[in-house]
Amino acid sequence: MKKKLILSACILLFILVLGCKDTNVNPALNKGNNRVISENINLLKEFNNFKSKLKQSSSIKSKEEEIDKMIAKIGRGNFPLIQNNNLIIIYRLEEGEDVTFISDLSNWKEQKMNRLADTSLYYLLLQVPKKARFEYKFIVDGKFINDPLNNNKVKSKVFESNSQVIMPEYKSRNYWIEDTRVAKGKIINKKTDEINLSIYLPPKYSQNSKNSVLYFIGGNQYLEYAKINNTLDKLNDQNSLNTIGVFIDSKELASLSKEGIDLEYFLSHQIIPYIDNNYNTIADAKDRTLVAFNEYANLAASSVLKKPNLISNLILQSPVLSDEILLLLENNNSKDIKVYLDWGEFNKKQGINNNLEFLRSLEEKGYEYKAQINLEANNWSSWRENIIDGLEYILLDKGNFDNLNKMIIKEEFDGQYSNLFTEINNENLRIKKLSGEYELNFREATFLKLSYYKFREFDLQLDLKLIDSKPIALLLTGRKNYTVVINPAKKDLSIFENEEQKIYQTKINNISQINSLRLFAKGNKLNLFINEQEISEIDFATDNSKYISLMGVKDSKIKIDGIYIEEILK
């Protein structure tokens, strides 16, 4: 279906042309040791002065000595330099080496660094949200290395460890860090008929008091990377709870999958009966919670939606949800399901395309839920930090965060990191970053997604400039598809439904002066604006969600200096 849609859209445009990715190495470092520059100093101005001084020096030796002095003054281990949302990252190369920068901010795609005045110093200036946390590395001659000038590192499943930046307003509750003042629960290992389990018993566990139970899917990783036992210790201690944790090993899940056995079968026939028979639990679905991350979140969601009378509560972290989950939710009639979700703003390509659809369905069915998108990536450093929010919401009905009530995609490209576009140069498309904008050069007919979410009722604004006479199109693809085509050669704008039926067309004499295109979809209507002036209202299906993409034909060229997409959830 997808290939057919792309082919149909390509044919349509050609016709128009012819017609014209953890535990900290040191937990104390989680608070951040990156050097935050005083407000009395203008960081960018001082760095520019430093660059000018080096450029004026005629001796390479004197330039390198100045670099030595600068690093010594700030102190090794105290980089990168941070002021407000400005960030300066530096790396010193040995002669003959080559360096690029990779991070959560760019989905771990390489970014070039700037060489300073023929010296060994390479640098990168970034604007990063003040509440963000991200991980990064350098690639030096093909080898992945941490920042030798930054002591702040975190454990990584992929690279063993990464360098980390914590921006000035990032809020860390640090529940996962061990506190010797807090009474500790104990973890015991047990085996049911076929499954090995690790079981956390709270410090005040007693056979005389009933306990709610948390079931962690991929639980061995929650224990190793999230130090979830420390979080449970603090949660129980500070709230006078006696919550039990049951951890189902990832290897056990893999073994079940190979045997073709559903997780919900083992939960209902082995795991939950074993826990209820051997520990003093509250044997009620409302007091059981499934907790899972990433790909395991799909298993957890499936289990709850198929058997809500077994487990009613869900905590999903960076969930990768399938279309089957959306269908299960759509057909679910239980009113007792309660859900918490969180995921990271960075690394948005990691299977989050169904998350907005999932939230929308929860809202429409009237389920209790809370969700948040954090200014970090989808990894253990994020999950261990934010799991406490989910636990407090499910167990205590508390929320120490703003619930997600709208989805916003916003890119202005003005010196800021870009999570939407990265510079590429291949046989189909060239994307080049300019000052405050991106230039897209389509070498063949192809399309570029403007978001990995699917939108239903939305407000889209695209700030652009056409730089040739070839057509450009916006594709809105779902169960019903729409194509908005701007054709400079014909000086017209057309809208097609399902690639073939033209439902709107208008002449635009000053088409070369278009600098903004806005589409506002609500209540089965689509309002179209050019340069902030409304030009039409057409019938539009808002009962199903759609991907939003930009498409060009061979030799189409366009500059984009801003993208804004918003959908209200509540």
ABEGO torsion letter per residue (X at the ends): XAAAAAAAAAAAAAAAAAAXXXBBABAAAAAEABBBBBAABBAAAAAAAAAAAAAABABAAAAAAAAAAAAAAAEBGAOBBBBEABBBBBBBBBBGBBBBBBBAAAGGBBBBBBBBGGBABBBBBBBBBAABBBBBBBBBGGBBBBBAABABBBBBAAAGBBBBBBBAABBBAGAABBBAABBBBBBBBBBBAABBBBBBBBAABBAABBBBBBBBBGAAAAAAAAGAAAAAAAAAAAAGBBBBBBBBBAAAAAAAAAAGBBAAAAAAAAAAAAAAAABBBBBBAAABBBBBBEAAAAAAAAAAAABAAABABBBBBGBBBBAAAAAAAAABABAABBBBBBBBABGAABGAAAAAAAAAAAAAAGBBBBBBBBBBBBBAAAAAAAAAAAAAAAAAGBBABBBBABBBBBBAGBGBBBAABBBBBBAABBBBBBBGBBBBBBABBBBBBABABBBABBBBBBBBBBABABBBBBBBBBABBBBBBBBAAAGBBBBBBGGABBABBBBBAAAAABABBBBBBBGGBBBBBBGGBBABBBBBBAABBBBBBBBBBBGBBBBBABBBBBBBAX
